[in-house]
Amino acid sequence: MSTPSQDVWVRVEHAAGTVAPQTYELLGKGRDLARELGGRLVAVLLGHHVAALTQTLGAADVVLCVDDERLGSFTPDAHARTIQALMEEAIPRLLLCGATSAGTDLAALLAGLVSVPMVVNVRGIQVDGTRVLATSQLCGGKLLCETELGESAILTVLAGAFPAEAGIVRRVPPVETMAPPKAIEQTRAQVLRLIEPSGEDVDITRVPILVAVGRGIQRKENLPLVEDLAALLGGAVCASRPVIDQGWLPLSRQVGKSGMIVKPSLYLALGISGAPEHLEGMRNAEMIVAVNTDAGAPIFNVAHYGIVGDMFEVIPALVAHLTRRKAA
């Protein structure tokens, strides 16, 4: 393994020919960190037919691109071994990955392959002299942990931790095209097909008003109450993972790290505690209103307005008020 540099690498997450919004959050923060450390900001782009995406990565000082058919669909093994090969040439001070399902899978495997520590669910990174400190959240956001990083580290960063605007720079960065390593010939997993959500369901990423439910809904029979409220607001119903796992709503309605990333004008969270996985998917909404019986629920840390109360008392009151306004 080569000697660690002061460079900051950002793993570019993309799908269907589009760079994931969180990548720009990482590029913006990565550029600041690289300047403070005296290194470069390097965007790491893996995939197949991805040359056009390099033009959207102008915040980076250089793009390391590996384009190969075997990298066209994401598998942790192939992508981790490819980045491992890139690190044989130069290991970065920091590698930033999104705390998504793909980013976490890749980071965990890569950390083991290159024997570099990994810090998960990071929400803050700062340079203090020669030290680099990362703040991550644990226990559903109720505990913050500060870690001093060593010569090199891999971080999975929560969505919304940093502004995306800083990572959107209109310039074409220099690109270094690298050959795929021989190691990917030995990868055991491959993607056979991608199952898309049914086109008949609503696309919650495009709905301006979302009414979200969590464990507090208690049972499927209570969903019509929420659907009535969403209809009066002109919005749609979505949910946190526990509701989806019960089969009460389709997977296309799930908000969070393993679901959809949404940015509605209004996000009304009912009975949702606010686990990090869920917050990653909705914390960038223009307005967040939370209703929960637990005053210490993490959802209130990101909410603009909060009601400590029973959702089954709040919902009828809201429905009655909206019904009266429509009748007036």
Secondary structure as GFF3:
##gff-version 3
##sequence-region A 1 328
A	DSSP	beta_strand	8	11	.	.	.	ID=ss1
A	DSSP	beta_strand	14	15	.	.	.	ID=ss2
A	DSSP	beta_strand	18	19	.	.	.	ID=ss3
A	DSSP	alpha_helix	21	37	.	.	.	ID=ss4
A	DSSP	beta_strand	41	47	.	.	.	ID=ss5
A	DSSP	three_ten_helix	51	56	.	.	.	ID=ss6
A	DSSP	beta_strand	62	67	.	.	.	ID=ss7
A	DSSP	three_ten_helix	69	71	.	.	.	ID=ss8
A	DSSP	alpha_helix	76	89	.	.	.	ID=ss9
A	DSSP	beta_strand	94	98	.	.	.	ID=ss10
A	DSSP	alpha_helix	101	114	.	.	.	ID=ss11
A	DSSP	beta_strand	118	128	.	.	.	ID=ss12
A	DSSP	beta_strand	131	138	.	.	.	ID=ss13
A	DSSP	three_ten_helix	139	141	.	.	.	ID=ss14
A	DSSP	beta_strand	143	149	.	.	.	ID=ss15
A	DSSP	beta_strand	153	157	.	.	.	ID=ss16
A	DSSP	three_ten_helix	165	167	.	.	.	ID=ss17
A	DSSP	beta_strand	175	177	.	.	.	ID=ss18
A	DSSP	three_ten_helix	182	186	.	.	.	ID=ss19
A	DSSP	three_ten_helix	204	206	.	.	.	ID=ss20
A	DSSP	beta_strand	209	213	.	.	.	ID=ss21
A	DSSP	three_ten_helix	215	217	.	.	.	ID=ss22
A	DSSP	three_ten_helix	220	222	.	.	.	ID=ss23
A	DSSP	alpha_helix	223	233	.	.	.	ID=ss24
A	DSSP	beta_strand	236	239	.	.	.	ID=ss25
A	DSSP	alpha_helix	241	245	.	.	.	ID=ss26
A	DSSP	three_ten_helix	251	253	.	.	.	ID=ss27
A	DSSP	beta_strand	266	270	.	.	.	ID=ss28
A	DSSP	alpha_helix	276	282	.	.	.	ID=ss29
A	DSSP	beta_strand	288	292	.	.	.	ID=ss30
A	DSSP	three_ten_helix	298	301	.	.	.	ID=ss31
A	DSSP	beta_strand	305	308	.	.	.	ID=ss32
A	DSSP	alpha_helix	311	327	.	.	.	ID=ss33
###
